[in-house]
Amino acid sequence: MNHDFIRLAHDMRRAHRLGLSFRIPAMTMRQLTALIAALDAPEFPTQLH
């Protein structure tokens, strides 16, 4: 399974901000570690001005 970890992290942050539930897809521990690393990184805006 391929996951876009940056997009997953963004979607999780967005759901948290909006108070929505979010279910992460099934993944291995290695993939989960990569997702946690993406969540630890600062979030960048989707548009640059």
Backbone as CSV, one residue per row, in Angstrom:
resi,resn,N_x,N_y,N_z,CA_x,CA_y,CA_z,C_x,C_y,C_z
1,MET,0.831,-1.182,0.000,0.000,0.000,0.000,0.878,1.250,0.000
2,ASN,0.586,2.173,-0.884,1.290,3.448,-0.909,0.424,4.513,-0.275
3,HIS,1.025,5.316,0.572,0.302,6.393,1.228,1.040,7.700,0.981
4,ASP,0.299,8.772,0.815,0.877,10.106,0.745,0.860,10.643,2.172
5,PHE,1.989,10.514,2.866,2.033,10.836,4.289,1.823,12.317,4.560
6,ILE,2.311,13.167,3.680,2.113,14.603,3.878,0.635,14.938,3.761
7,ARG,-0.043,14.353,2.787,-1.482,14.599,2.638,-2.264,14.019,3.821
8,LEU,-1.897,12.823,4.260,-2.563,12.235,5.426,-2.390,13.121,6.658
9,ALA,-1.168,13.619,6.864,-0.916,14.499,8.011,-1.755,15.765,7.899
10,HIS,-1.827,16.335,6.703,-2.641,17.537,6.482,-4.114,17.246,6.767
11,ASP,-4.611,16.135,6.261,-6.017,15.771,6.481,-6.311,15.529,7.961
12,MET,-5.360,14.922,8.673,-5.554,14.689,10.106,-5.586,16.005,10.874
13,ARG,-4.670,16.921,10.533,-4.656,18.237,11.192,-5.959,18.984,10.932
14,ARG,-6.410,18.936,9.679,-7.647,19.633,9.301,-8.835,19.073,10.080
15,ALA,-8.941,17.758,10.147,-10.041,17.126,10.878,-9.989,17.514,12.355
16,HIS,-8.792,17.558,12.908,-8.640,17.928,14.321,-9.087,19.372,14.548
17,ARG,-8.667,20.271,13.653,-9.060,21.682,13.771,-10.564,21.856,13.700
18,LEU,-11.212,21.072,12.834,-12.657,21.198,12.630,-13.470,20.345,13.598
19,GLY,-12.790,19.561,14.422,-13.493,18.707,15.377,-14.156,17.504,14.730
20,LEU,-13.620,17.071,13.598,-14.170,15.921,12.880,-13.373,14.664,13.214
21,SER,-14.024,13.532,13.119,-13.297,12.280,13.329,-12.490,11.961,12.073
22,PHE,-11.401,11.256,12.256,-10.545,10.874,11.142,-10.011,9.483,11.413
23,ARG,-10.159,8.614,10.469,-9.670,7.241,10.616,-8.475,7.048,9.686
24,ILE,-7.337,6.708,10.274,-6.167,6.472,9.431,-6.309,5.107,8.766
25,PRO,-5.814,4.991,7.547,-5.912,3.707,6.847,-4.979,2.670,7.473
26,ALA,-5.222,1.425,7.157,-4.351,0.345,7.642,-2.948,0.559,7.089
27,MET,-1.955,0.437,7.969,-0.574,0.611,7.533,0.361,-0.155,8.456
28,THR,1.563,-0.355,7.963,2.578,-1.056,8.753,3.169,-0.099,9.787
29,MET,3.934,-0.633,10.719,4.591,0.211,11.726,5.569,1.179,11.069
30,ARG,6.253,0.734,10.039,7.189,1.619,9.329,6.432,2.786,8.702
31,GLN,5.275,2.498,8.102,4.469,3.561,7.508,3.905,4.484,8.585
32,LEU,3.488,3.910,9.702,2.966,4.722,10.802,4.055,5.642,11.351
33,THR,5.280,5.150,11.427,6.403,5.978,11.872,6.620,7.147,10.918
34,ALA,6.510,6.903,9.614,6.655,7.978,8.628,5.531,8.999,8.775
35,LEU,4.316,8.542,9.056,3.189,9.456,9.249,3.410,10.320,10.487
36,ILE,3.874,9.722,11.561,4.137,10.486,12.788,5.225,11.526,12.539
37,ALA,6.241,11.176,11.767,7.290,12.142,11.430,6.711,13.299,10.621
38,ALA,5.786,13.006,9.709,5.143,14.066,8.926,4.290,14.957,9.819
39,LEU,3.666,14.377,10.833,2.859,15.179,11.760,3.737,16.061,12.639
40,ASP,4.954,15.618,12.936,5.869,16.412,13.754,6.436,17.601,12.993
41,ALA,6.461,17.510,11.671,6.980,18.605,10.852,5.970,19.752,10.848
42,PRO,6.458,20.992,10.742,5.515,22.119,10.712,4.647,22.068,9.462
43,GLU,3.416,22.514,9.622,2.485,22.527,8.494,2.729,23.777,7.663
44,PHE,2.801,23.605,6.355,2.978,24.733,5.456,1.648,25.050,4.797
45,PRO,1.394,26.314,4.534,0.137,26.665,3.856,0.106,26.053,2.460
46,THR,-1.086,25.768,1.987,-1.207,25.141,0.671,-1.007,26.149,-0.448
47,GLN,-1.174,27.439,-0.164,-0.960,28.478,-1.167,0.117,29.426,-0.678
48,LEU,1.011,29.769,-1.567,2.036,30.756,-1.246,1.639,32.071,-1.895
49,HIS,1.786,33.133,-1.169,1.404,34.451,-1.712,2.631,35.222,-2.094
